Amino acid sequence: MMKKALAMKLKTDVADVCVCRKTRETARKISRIYDDMLQPAGIKATQFTMLAAIALQVDSTLTELAETLGMERTTLSRNLKPLERSGLIDISAEGYRRTRSAGITNKGVTVMAKALPLWKSAQRLLKKRIGNENWDRVQFDLKEIGRLL
């Protein structure tokens, strides 16, 4: 009986209202769409995001890059390793004040050139599925929630 009571309590007090759970579940669904679309370029959505940030933030330290992506620096470093092994980025040796930076390689630029139209297709697909009005609201709400947090 305790298990059933706990399950009911978790359903009403956690599963039905937990923002973290709902956000992660939705993020996984969205990521699958991007991952499927980006597959011909040989990268996943998370890698696309990191490569884009690296390409945009020339001469940024890994700490600055982590802040931009909303990640812990150690998590970023771990996630950059496959990109470095694949030759898509270069990570500098420690420089002044032990800082390191990441730069996109020519191979990384080639992959991004292939990935960008695939990413745009994923964007169009999501926009079509959720509708223009929801799309605009989600874009605004996500930016606002990020700002507030």
C-alpha positions as CSV (number, residue, x, y, z in Angstrom):
1,M,0.0,0.0,0.0
2,M,2.9,2.4,0.7
3,K,4.2,2.0,-2.8
4,K,0.8,2.8,-4.3
5,A,0.5,5.9,-2.1
6,L,4.0,7.0,-2.9
7,A,3.3,6.6,-6.7
8,M,0.1,8.6,-6.4
9,K,1.9,11.4,-4.4
10,L,4.8,11.4,-7.0
11,K,2.4,11.6,-9.9
12,T,0.5,14.6,-8.5
13,D,3.3,16.4,-6.7
14,V,6.2,15.7,-9.1
15,A,5.4,14.1,-12.5
16,D,2.5,16.4,-13.3
17,V,4.1,19.7,-12.3
18,C,7.9,19.3,-12.3
19,V,9.4,21.9,-14.7
20,C,12.8,20.1,-14.7
21,R,11.2,16.8,-15.8
22,K,9.0,18.4,-18.4
23,T,11.9,20.5,-19.8
24,R,14.2,17.5,-20.0
25,E,11.6,15.3,-21.7
26,T,10.8,18.0,-24.2
27,A,14.5,18.7,-24.8
28,R,15.1,15.0,-25.5
29,K,12.3,14.9,-28.1
30,I,13.6,18.1,-29.7
31,S,17.2,16.8,-29.7
32,R,16.1,13.6,-31.4
33,I,14.7,15.6,-34.3
34,Y,17.9,17.7,-34.7
35,D,20.1,14.6,-34.3
36,D,18.2,12.8,-37.0
37,M,18.4,15.8,-39.4
38,L,22.1,16.4,-38.7
39,Q,23.1,12.7,-39.1
40,P,24.3,13.2,-42.8
41,A,26.8,15.8,-41.5
42,G,28.1,13.3,-38.9
43,I,27.4,15.4,-35.9
44,K,24.7,15.6,-33.2
45,A,22.7,18.6,-32.1
46,T,24.9,19.2,-29.0
47,Q,28.0,19.1,-31.2
48,F,26.4,21.5,-33.7
49,T,25.7,24.0,-30.9
50,M,29.2,23.8,-29.6
51,L,30.8,24.2,-33.0
52,A,28.6,27.2,-33.8
53,A,29.5,28.8,-30.5
54,I,33.2,28.2,-31.1
55,A,33.0,29.6,-34.6
56,L,31.1,32.7,-33.3
57,Q,33.4,33.3,-30.3
58,V,36.8,33.7,-31.8
59,D,39.6,33.9,-29.1
60,S,37.2,33.1,-26.3
61,T,38.5,31.1,-23.4
62,L,36.9,27.7,-22.5
63,T,35.5,29.4,-19.4
64,E,33.8,32.1,-21.5
65,L,32.5,29.4,-23.9
66,A,31.1,27.4,-21.1
67,E,29.3,30.5,-19.7
68,T,27.8,31.2,-23.2
69,L,26.5,27.6,-23.5
70,G,25.3,27.5,-19.9
71,M,27.5,24.6,-19.0
72,E,30.1,23.8,-16.3
73,R,33.6,24.2,-17.7
74,T,34.4,20.5,-16.9
75,T,31.3,19.4,-18.7
76,L,32.3,21.5,-21.7
77,S,35.8,20.1,-21.7
78,R,34.5,16.6,-21.7
79,N,32.1,17.3,-24.5
80,L,34.8,19.0,-26.6
81,K,37.1,16.0,-26.6
82,P,35.2,14.1,-29.4
83,L,35.2,17.2,-31.5
84,E,38.9,17.6,-31.0
85,R,39.6,13.8,-31.7
86,S,37.5,14.2,-34.9
87,G,39.6,17.1,-36.0
88,L,36.7,19.6,-36.0
89,I,38.3,21.9,-33.4
90,D,41.7,22.6,-31.9
91,I,42.1,23.3,-28.3
92,S,45.1,25.6,-27.4
93,A,47.8,24.8,-24.9
94,E,47.5,26.6,-21.6
95,G,48.3,30.3,-22.1
96,Y,48.3,33.3,-19.9
97,R,46.7,32.6,-16.5
98,R,46.4,28.9,-17.5
99,T,43.5,29.8,-19.9
100,R,42.8,27.6,-22.9
101,S,40.6,28.3,-26.0
102,A,39.0,26.3,-28.7
103,G,39.0,27.1,-32.4
104,I,37.2,25.6,-35.3
105,T,39.4,23.9,-37.9
106,N,39.0,23.8,-41.7
107,K,37.4,20.4,-41.3
108,G,35.1,21.8,-38.7
109,V,34.1,24.6,-41.1
110,T,33.4,22.0,-43.8
111,V,31.2,20.0,-41.5
112,M,29.3,23.1,-40.4
113,A,28.8,24.1,-44.0
114,K,27.1,20.7,-44.6
115,A,25.3,20.8,-41.2
116,L,23.8,24.3,-41.5
117,P,21.2,23.5,-44.2
118,L,20.3,20.3,-42.3
119,W,19.9,22.4,-39.1
120,K,17.6,24.8,-41.0
121,S,15.5,21.9,-42.1
122,A,15.1,20.8,-38.5
123,Q,14.1,24.3,-37.5
124,R,11.5,24.4,-40.2
125,L,10.2,21.0,-39.2
126,L,9.8,22.0,-35.6
127,K,8.2,25.3,-36.5
128,K,5.7,23.5,-38.7
129,R,4.9,20.9,-36.0
130,I,4.3,23.5,-33.2
131,G,2.9,26.3,-35.4
132,N,4.0,29.9,-35.9
133,E,2.3,31.3,-32.9
134,N,3.7,28.7,-30.5
135,W,7.1,29.0,-32.1
136,D,7.2,32.7,-31.5
137,R,6.0,32.3,-27.9
138,V,8.5,29.5,-27.2
139,Q,11.3,31.6,-28.5
140,F,10.3,34.5,-26.3
141,D,9.6,32.4,-23.2
142,L,12.9,30.4,-23.4
143,K,14.9,33.6,-23.7
144,E,13.0,35.2,-20.8
145,I,13.3,32.1,-18.6
146,G,17.1,32.0,-19.3
147,R,17.4,35.7,-18.4
148,L,15.4,35.2,-15.2
149,L,17.5,32.3,-14.1
